[in-house]
Amino acid sequence: MAFDQLFDAAIGRFVLCHQPDPVALLRKISRLVRPGGIVVFQESDNEQRRSYPPIRTYDMMSEWIDETLRRTGVDVRIGIKLCSTFLAAGLAEPTMRLQAVIGGAKAPDEVHFEADLAVTLGGNLASDSRTRAMSASRFSMAPPTL
Ligand SMILES: C[S@@+](CC[C@H](N)C(=O)[O-])C[C@H]1O[C@@H](n2cnc3c(N)ncnc32)[C@H](O)[C@@H]1O
């Protein structure tokens, strides 16, 4: 896509995780930003998602989400790689910030979102014999079906 002028900023959220080559996309996007402009990306590192005290259902659901995403080509750890991805794309070292829902009154909204995602994705996993085997061996129960 061609533009007749450079942008002040490029902002993306949960986009780089879908890229087979995130460095290439970032390099391409940053060329569209004027010198001194801003490049901001928010991506997740799902490896950090966990429950404490451990809740088996929550942790099992998390693993199903991640396994499904991985199988569709998503890098579920891209968040923690943002600094190296920026540097590899020729950008300046970025400021890295971490945000996490860790509990409290608003946490149920986040958990409900992930539960909905797990049920949706779980339908796909349920039809996959390899996932059934993984689930059975790791969690002693089958993934949910729609
Ligand atoms: C998980 S969604 C995130 C949507 C939105 N940014 C948000 O935060 O709600 C992933 C988005 O990445 C977009 N996407 C993936 N590859 C892209 C590409 N090469 N160029 C532009 N958008 C892309 C998809 O169209 C989709 O809208």
The ligand as an SDF file (V2000), in Angstrom:
LIG
                    3D

 27 29  0  0  0  0  0  0  0  0999 V2000
   -5.8560  -10.6430   17.4090 C   0  0  0  0  0  0  0  0  0  0  0  0
   -6.3440   -9.5010   16.1850 S   0  0  0  0  0  0  0  0  0  0  0  0
   -6.0310   -7.9700   17.0080 C   0  0  0  0  0  0  0  0  0  0  0  0
   -6.9480   -6.8960   16.5220 C   0  0  0  0  0  0  0  0  0  0  0  0
   -6.7500   -5.5120   17.1530 C   0  0  0  0  0  0  0  0  0  0  0  0
   -5.4380   -4.9830   16.8500 N   0  0  0  0  0  0  0  0  0  0  0  0
   -6.9770   -5.5480   18.6420 C   0  0  0  0  0  0  0  0  0  0  0  0
   -6.0830   -5.2900   19.4130 O   0  0  0  0  0  0  0  0  0  0  0  0
   -8.1230   -5.8400   19.0380 O   0  0  0  0  0  0  0  0  0  0  0  0
   -5.0380   -9.6410   15.0130 C   0  0  0  0  0  0  0  0  0  0  0  0
   -5.1240   -8.6390   13.9000 C   0  0  0  0  0  0  0  0  0  0  0  0
   -3.9180   -8.6390   13.1460 O   0  0  0  0  0  0  0  0  0  0  0  0
   -4.2530   -8.3230   11.8270 C   0  0  0  0  0  0  0  0  0  0  0  0
   -3.1190   -8.6780   10.9650 N   0  0  0  0  0  0  0  0  0  0  0  0
   -2.4840   -9.8530   10.9030 C   0  0  0  0  0  0  0  0  0  0  0  0
   -1.5050   -9.8170    9.9880 N   0  0  0  0  0  0  0  0  0  0  0  0
   -1.4880   -8.5510    9.4720 C   0  0  0  0  0  0  0  0  0  0  0  0
   -0.7050   -7.8900    8.4900 C   0  0  0  0  0  0  0  0  0  0  0  0
    0.2760   -8.5210    7.8550 N   0  0  0  0  0  0  0  0  0  0  0  0
   -0.9630   -6.6040    8.2310 N   0  0  0  0  0  0  0  0  0  0  0  0
   -1.9580   -5.9590    8.8680 C   0  0  0  0  0  0  0  0  0  0  0  0
   -2.7490   -6.5400    9.8040 N   0  0  0  0  0  0  0  0  0  0  0  0
   -2.5180   -7.8230   10.1000 C   0  0  0  0  0  0  0  0  0  0  0  0
   -5.5140   -9.1270   11.5890 C   0  0  0  0  0  0  0  0  0  0  0  0
   -6.2640   -8.6470   10.5380 O   0  0  0  0  0  0  0  0  0  0  0  0
   -6.2430   -8.9260   12.9220 C   0  0  0  0  0  0  0  0  0  0  0  0
   -7.0990   -7.8090   12.8520 O   0  0  0  0  0  0  0  0  0  0  0  0
  1  2  1  0
  2  3  1  0
  2 10  1  0
  3  4  1  0
  4  5  1  0
  5  6  1  0
  5  7  1  0
  7  8  2  0
  7  9  1  0
 10 11  1  0
 11 12  1  0
 11 26  1  0
 12 13  1  0
 13 14  1  0
 13 24  1  0
 14 15  1  0
 14 23  1  0
 15 16  2  0
 16 17  1  0
 17 18  1  0
 17 23  2  0
 18 19  1  0
 18 20  2  0
 20 21  1  0
 21 22  2  0
 22 23  1  0
 24 25  1  0
 24 26  1  0
 26 27  1  0
M  CHG  2   2   1   9  -1
M  END
$$$$
